[in-house]
Amino acid sequence: MSHSADISISLATCGPTVLACGAWLKNTICLTRDNNAYVSPIIGDLSAADNRYRFDNTVRRMCRDYSISPEIVAHDLHPDFYSTQFAQALAEQHDLPIVAVQHHHAHIGAICAEHHINQPVLGLALDGVGMGEDHSFWGGELLLVDGAQCSRLGHLAPLALPGGDRAAREPWRMAAAVLAKLNRHDEITQRYSDQPAADMVAFMLKKNLNCPPISSMGRLFDAAAGLLNVHLIQSHEAEAAMTLQQLAQQHGAAKALADGYQITHDNQLDFSPLLSALIDCRDANGDIAYAASLFHATVIEGLASWVKKAADQYQISRLALGGGCFHNAILTHGLSDQLLSSSLQISRARRLLPDDSAIALGQAWVALQHNAL
């Protein structure tokens, strides 16, 4: 018997039964049997005790409904996630093999699972944050995924994350990180004088204290919003990014900024010229909607150029788009349009959302690929 709210996805791969435990935000559970994957409804943010309780119950309910006893357990790389700790405890208790799957590999794995991709694929994973193989913060990644193998070909140029997680809730901090990167430290306190922590953040950035680097598209959007004084503090996840998208839609398409990005010798995509231009960017009427549109156009052009370069270099004909930033319709459609002239076949989320609610499916797919080796 199945649960009507679960999503059933057919897989191109058969193998042992897998329980994949997802990540942290928008958490879901995935169970596989034969060539079927069953993905639970979204459980939510596992920092909340009631969601952890729902998580435990969902695992029990799905194992019972589908008469599945997991033979492999999969989880995110982050050791502090409740989902990771649950997976490790369960695997130990039942003496099961366990597979840790890098967050962005899982994002691309979910697309591969949905589209039955069984060949090497370029993966563009754009989101807020996920722990990288090197245990630093990733979120703007160009990957080469070949089943269980995942290589990081390039990433967005890192920005400092002043105050760690707090910077994800306060876009003005990401804007301050940009000013520091552009050697405009002195402007932080004057621009954000109404933020009580402005002096402290300026000091932290100067001394590189509690400012871990992050290569995240989500934080790049926050930085742009902070520079344009859009939602200096967010009341919910991605609020600033969604407002930037709405402003860009109001304005209509703009031309990308000439030389608004560069691709470095080690394949980092650096939008510093664009961010520098945004600091004082307004149209003739002082309207920031133009700046929001310019930001989107330049980011799209930079990403398209970066992807084409990698596709040529590695002779890859498929591109998978994964991660929560692909909720942004301007970004998703704009990038697809820019890549129309290339010979790339583009795959993106259809049955599931592109965000972390697809992570469990991606983890299960990667675990099955490992098993097939």
C-alpha positions as CSV (number, residue, x, y, z in Angstrom):
1,M,0.0,0.0,0.0
2,S,1.3,3.5,-0.8
3,H,0.7,6.8,0.8
4,S,-1.2,9.1,-1.6
5,A,0.9,12.2,-0.7
6,D,4.2,10.5,-1.5
7,I,5.7,11.0,-5.0
8,S,6.6,7.8,-6.9
9,I,9.4,8.2,-9.5
10,S,10.6,5.4,-11.7
11,L,14.4,4.9,-11.8
12,A,16.6,3.6,-14.6
13,T,18.6,1.6,-12.0
14,C,17.6,-1.3,-9.9
15,G,19.5,-2.3,-6.7
16,P,19.2,-2.9,-3.0
17,T,16.6,-0.9,-1.0
18,V,17.9,2.5,0.0
19,L,16.7,4.9,2.7
20,A,17.9,8.4,2.0
21,C,17.5,10.9,4.8
22,G,17.8,14.3,3.0
23,A,19.4,17.4,4.4
24,W,18.2,20.1,6.8
25,L,15.8,22.6,5.2
26,K,12.7,21.4,3.3
27,N,13.6,17.9,4.4
28,T,12.1,14.8,2.7
29,I,12.7,11.1,3.0
30,C,13.3,8.8,0.0
31,L,12.9,5.0,-0.1
32,T,13.7,2.9,-3.1
33,R,12.7,-0.6,-4.1
34,D,13.6,-2.3,-7.4
35,N,13.4,0.6,-9.9
36,N,11.0,2.8,-7.9
37,A,11.8,5.7,-5.6
38,Y,9.2,7.0,-3.1
39,V,9.7,10.6,-1.9
40,S,7.8,11.8,1.2
41,P,5.9,15.1,1.4
42,I,8.1,18.0,2.7
43,I,8.8,17.5,6.4
44,G,10.4,21.0,6.9
45,D,13.3,22.5,8.7
46,L,14.9,19.9,11.1
47,S,16.0,22.5,13.6
48,A,12.4,22.3,14.9
49,A,11.7,19.5,17.4
50,D,8.2,18.8,16.0
51,N,9.7,18.4,12.5
52,R,12.3,15.9,13.9
53,Y,9.4,14.0,15.4
54,R,7.6,14.0,12.0
55,F,10.8,12.9,10.3
56,D,11.1,9.8,12.6
57,N,7.4,9.0,12.1
58,T,7.7,9.4,8.3
59,V,10.6,6.9,8.1
60,R,8.5,4.4,10.1
61,R,5.4,5.0,8.1
62,M,7.0,4.7,4.7
63,C,9.0,1.5,5.6
64,R,5.6,0.0,6.8
65,D,3.5,1.3,3.9
66,Y,5.9,0.0,1.2
67,S,7.1,-3.1,3.2
68,I,10.7,-2.0,2.8
69,S,13.6,-2.8,5.1
70,P,16.5,-0.6,4.0
71,E,19.7,-2.3,3.0
72,I,21.7,0.9,2.4
73,V,21.3,4.3,4.2
74,A,22.3,7.6,2.6
75,H,22.8,11.1,4.2
76,D,24.3,14.5,3.7
77,L,28.0,15.2,4.4
78,H,27.1,17.7,7.2
79,P,27.8,15.9,10.5
80,D,25.6,18.1,12.6
81,F,22.3,17.6,10.6
82,Y,19.7,15.7,12.5
83,S,19.1,13.7,9.3
84,T,22.8,12.7,9.2
85,Q,22.8,11.6,12.9
86,F,19.6,9.6,12.4
87,A,21.1,7.8,9.4
88,Q,24.3,7.0,11.2
89,A,22.4,5.7,14.3
90,L,20.1,3.6,12.2
91,A,23.0,2.1,10.1
92,E,24.9,1.3,13.2
93,Q,21.9,-0.3,14.9
94,H,21.1,-2.6,12.0
95,D,24.7,-3.0,10.7
96,L,23.9,-1.4,7.3
97,P,26.3,0.1,4.8
98,I,26.1,3.9,4.8
99,V,26.8,6.4,2.0
100,A,27.6,10.1,2.6
101,V,26.6,12.2,-0.4
102,Q,27.9,15.7,-1.0
103,H,24.9,18.2,-1.1
104,H,25.3,19.5,-4.6
105,H,26.1,16.0,-6.0
106,A,22.7,15.1,-4.6
107,H,21.0,18.1,-6.3
108,I,22.3,17.0,-9.7
109,G,21.7,13.3,-8.8
110,A,18.0,14.1,-8.3
111,I,17.8,15.5,-11.9
112,C,19.7,12.5,-13.2
113,A,17.2,10.2,-11.4
114,E,14.2,12.0,-12.7
115,H,15.4,12.1,-16.3
116,H,17.0,8.6,-16.4
117,I,20.4,10.1,-17.2
118,N,23.1,7.4,-17.2
119,Q,25.9,9.3,-18.9
120,P,28.4,11.9,-17.7
121,V,26.6,15.3,-17.2
122,L,27.6,18.8,-16.4
123,G,25.8,19.9,-13.2
124,L,25.1,23.5,-12.4
125,A,24.1,23.5,-8.7
126,L,23.0,26.9,-7.4
127,D,21.6,27.3,-3.9
128,G,22.1,28.9,-0.5
129,V,24.6,26.6,1.1
130,G,25.7,23.0,1.3
131,M,28.8,21.5,2.9
132,G,31.5,20.8,0.3
133,E,33.9,17.9,0.1
134,D,36.6,20.2,1.6
135,H,34.1,21.0,4.5
136,S,33.8,24.6,3.4
137,F,30.5,26.3,2.4
138,W,29.5,25.7,-1.2
139,G,26.5,27.0,-3.2
140,G,27.5,28.0,-6.7
141,E,29.0,24.9,-8.2
142,L,29.9,23.6,-11.7
143,L,30.2,19.9,-11.4
144,L,31.0,16.9,-13.6
145,V,28.7,14.1,-12.4
146,D,29.2,10.5,-13.7
147,G,27.0,8.3,-11.4
148,A,28.8,7.9,-8.1
149,Q,31.7,10.1,-9.2
150,C,31.5,13.9,-8.8
151,S,34.2,16.4,-9.7
152,R,34.1,20.1,-8.9
153,L,35.1,21.8,-12.1
154,G,34.6,25.3,-10.8
155,H,32.7,27.5,-8.4
156,L,31.6,31.1,-7.9
157,A,34.3,33.3,-6.5
158,P,33.9,33.1,-2.7
159,L,32.6,35.9,-0.6
160,A,33.1,36.3,3.2
161,L,30.2,35.2,5.4
162,P,30.5,37.7,8.3
163,G,29.0,36.1,11.4
164,G,28.4,32.7,9.6
165,D,24.7,31.7,9.4
166,R,23.6,35.1,10.5
167,A,24.7,36.6,7.2
168,A,22.2,34.4,5.4
169,R,19.4,36.2,7.4
170,E,20.9,39.7,7.0
171,P,21.8,40.6,3.4
172,W,23.4,43.9,4.5
173,R,26.2,41.7,5.9
174,M,26.8,40.1,2.5
175,A,26.9,43.6,1.0
176,A,29.5,44.6,3.6
177,A,31.5,41.6,2.5
178,V,31.4,42.9,-1.1
179,L,32.6,46.3,0.0
180,A,35.4,44.7,2.0
181,K,36.4,42.6,-1.1
182,L,36.5,45.7,-3.2
183,N,38.7,47.5,-0.7
184,R,35.9,49.9,0.3
185,H,35.9,48.9,4.0
186,D,35.4,52.5,5.1
187,E,32.0,52.7,3.5
188,I,30.5,49.8,5.5
189,T,29.7,51.8,8.6
190,Q,28.4,54.9,6.8
191,R,26.2,52.8,4.4
192,Y,24.7,50.6,7.2
193,S,24.8,53.1,10.1
194,D,21.3,52.0,11.1
195,Q,22.5,48.4,11.7
196,P,23.8,48.1,15.3
197,A,26.4,45.5,14.3
198,A,27.9,47.6,11.4
199,D,31.1,48.6,13.3
200,M,31.6,45.0,14.5
201,V,31.0,43.5,11.0
202,A,33.5,46.0,9.5
203,F,36.0,45.1,12.1
204,M,35.4,41.3,11.5
205,L,35.9,41.7,7.8
206,K,39.1,43.7,8.3
207,K,40.6,41.1,10.6
208,N,38.9,38.1,8.9
209,L,37.3,37.0,12.2
210,N,34.3,34.6,11.9
211,C,34.1,35.3,8.2
212,P,34.3,31.9,6.5
213,P,34.3,32.0,2.7
214,I,31.2,30.8,0.8
215,S,30.8,30.2,-3.0
216,S,27.0,30.6,-3.0
217,M,24.6,31.9,-5.6
218,G,22.0,32.5,-2.8
219,R,24.4,34.7,-0.9
220,L,25.4,36.5,-4.2
221,F,21.7,37.5,-4.6
222,D,21.7,38.6,-0.9
223,A,24.8,40.7,-1.6
224,A,23.1,42.4,-4.5
225,A,20.0,43.0,-2.5
226,G,22.0,44.5,0.4
227,L,23.9,46.8,-2.0
228,L,20.6,48.0,-3.4
229,N,19.0,48.4,0.1
230,V,16.4,45.8,-0.7
231,H,15.6,43.8,2.5
232,L,18.6,44.5,4.6
233,I,17.1,42.0,7.1
234,Q,15.1,39.0,5.8
235,S,11.9,37.9,7.5
236,H,12.0,34.5,5.7
237,E,14.3,32.4,3.5
238,A,15.0,33.9,0.0
239,E,12.9,37.0,0.6
240,A,15.5,39.3,-0.7
241,A,16.1,37.2,-3.8
242,M,12.4,37.0,-4.6
243,T,12.1,40.8,-4.3
244,L,15.0,41.2,-6.7
245,Q,13.3,38.9,-9.2
246,Q,10.0,40.9,-8.8
247,L,11.8,44.2,-9.4
248,A,13.6,42.8,-12.5
249,Q,10.2,41.5,-13.8
250,Q,8.7,45.0,-13.3
251,H,11.5,46.6,-15.2
252,G,11.7,44.0,-18.1
253,A,14.8,42.7,-19.7
254,A,18.0,44.7,-19.5
255,K,21.3,44.2,-21.4
256,A,24.0,42.4,-19.4
257,L,26.8,44.7,-18.0
258,A,29.7,44.7,-20.4
259,D,32.7,42.9,-18.7
260,G,30.4,42.4,-15.6
261,Y,32.2,39.1,-14.7
262,Q,35.4,37.2,-15.3
263,I,36.3,33.5,-15.4
264,T,39.6,33.1,-13.6
265,H,42.5,30.8,-14.5
266,D,41.3,28.3,-11.9
267,N,37.7,28.4,-13.3
268,Q,36.1,30.6,-10.6
269,L,33.2,32.7,-11.9
270,D,33.7,36.1,-10.4
271,F,31.0,38.8,-10.5
272,S,33.0,41.5,-8.7
273,P,32.7,44.0,-11.6
274,L,28.9,43.6,-11.5
275,L,28.7,44.0,-7.7
276,S,31.0,47.1,-8.0
277,A,28.6,48.6,-10.5
278,L,25.5,47.9,-8.3
279,I,26.9,50.0,-5.5
280,D,25.8,53.2,-7.1
281,C,23.5,51.8,-9.8
282,R,20.2,53.5,-10.5
283,D,18.5,54.4,-13.8
284,A,17.9,58.1,-14.7
285,N,14.9,58.2,-12.4
286,G,16.8,56.7,-9.4
287,D,14.9,53.4,-9.9
288,I,16.6,50.2,-8.6
289,A,14.4,47.9,-10.7
290,Y,16.8,48.6,-13.6
291,A,19.7,47.5,-11.3
292,A,17.8,44.3,-10.4
293,S,17.3,43.5,-14.1
294,L,21.0,44.3,-14.9
295,F,22.0,41.9,-12.1
296,H,19.9,39.1,-13.5
297,A,21.0,39.6,-17.1
298,T,24.7,39.7,-16.2
299,V,24.5,36.6,-13.9
300,I,22.8,34.7,-16.7
301,E,25.4,35.7,-19.3
302,G,28.2,34.8,-16.9
303,L,26.7,31.4,-16.1
304,A,26.0,30.6,-19.8
305,S,29.6,31.5,-20.8
306,W,31.0,29.4,-17.9
307,V,28.9,26.4,-18.8
308,K,29.7,26.5,-22.6
309,K,33.4,26.7,-21.8
310,A,33.2,23.6,-19.7
311,A,31.0,21.7,-22.2
312,D,33.6,22.3,-24.9
313,Q,36.5,21.5,-22.7
314,Y,35.0,18.2,-21.4
315,Q,33.0,17.3,-24.5
316,I,29.8,16.9,-22.5
317,S,26.4,17.2,-24.2
318,R,24.1,17.3,-21.2
319,L,23.5,19.9,-18.5
320,A,21.5,19.4,-15.3
321,L,20.2,22.4,-13.4
322,G,19.6,21.8,-9.6
323,G,19.3,23.8,-6.4
324,G,16.8,26.3,-4.9
325,C,18.0,29.3,-7.0
326,F,16.3,27.6,-10.0
327,H,12.9,28.6,-8.4
328,N,13.8,32.0,-10.0
329,A,12.1,31.9,-13.4
330,I,14.2,34.7,-14.9
331,L,17.4,32.8,-14.1
332,T,16.1,29.4,-15.3
333,H,14.5,30.6,-18.5
334,G,17.1,33.2,-19.3
335,L,19.9,30.6,-18.9
336,S,18.1,28.1,-21.0
337,D,17.6,30.7,-23.7
338,Q,21.2,31.7,-23.7
339,L,22.3,28.1,-24.1
340,L,19.8,27.4,-27.0
341,S,22.6,28.0,-29.6
342,S,24.8,25.4,-27.9
343,S,24.3,21.7,-28.5
344,L,23.7,21.1,-24.8
345,Q,20.6,19.2,-23.8
346,I,19.3,20.8,-20.6
347,S,17.4,18.9,-17.9
348,R,15.8,20.4,-14.8
349,A,13.4,19.4,-12.0
350,R,9.9,18.4,-13.3
351,R,8.2,16.1,-10.8
352,L,10.0,17.5,-7.8
353,L,11.1,21.0,-6.9
354,P,14.7,22.0,-7.6
355,D,15.4,22.9,-3.9
356,D,16.5,20.8,-0.9
357,S,13.2,18.8,-1.0
358,A,14.9,16.8,-3.9
359,I,18.1,16.1,-2.0
360,A,16.8,12.7,-0.6
361,L,16.1,11.5,-4.1
362,G,19.5,12.5,-5.3
363,Q,21.2,10.8,-2.3
364,A,19.3,7.6,-3.1
365,W,20.3,7.7,-6.7
366,V,24.0,8.3,-5.8
367,A,23.8,5.4,-3.3
368,L,22.5,3.1,-6.0
369,Q,25.2,4.2,-8.4
370,H,27.8,3.4,-5.7
371,N,26.3,0.0,-5.4
372,A,26.5,-0.7,-9.1
373,L,30.3,0.0,-9.2
